[in-house]
Amino acid sequence: QVQLVESGGGLVQPGGSLRLSCAASVNIFSANPMGWYRQAAGKERELVARISPLGNTNYADSVKGRFTISRENAKNTLYLQMNSLKPEDTAVYYCTASILGMDHWGKGTLVTVSS
């Protein structure tokens, strides 16, 4: 059974940085894609960034230039480096991986950007 466990969320001031991690219970080499979504209170879940096995990336316009997605297949881990955080980045962030045609989700980690 595939399990994805996010970590690294927390409270940060505007302009600050956080690094999210997502540890997978299985080999993620073929996971295509892997990604991060987020859901703010009262809003729909939205794509933040995704990455292919070869490292090709896509980002939401709202995070381009501030967030960086990466994956370390040897450690079965996905990352999201978030810089220059804004209050509107406040949300629960979810890790997702598509493996053998099935989408798997973590339970999420809360990121709060506030002074």
Disulfide bonds with the S-S distance in Angstrom:
Cys22-Cys95 2.06
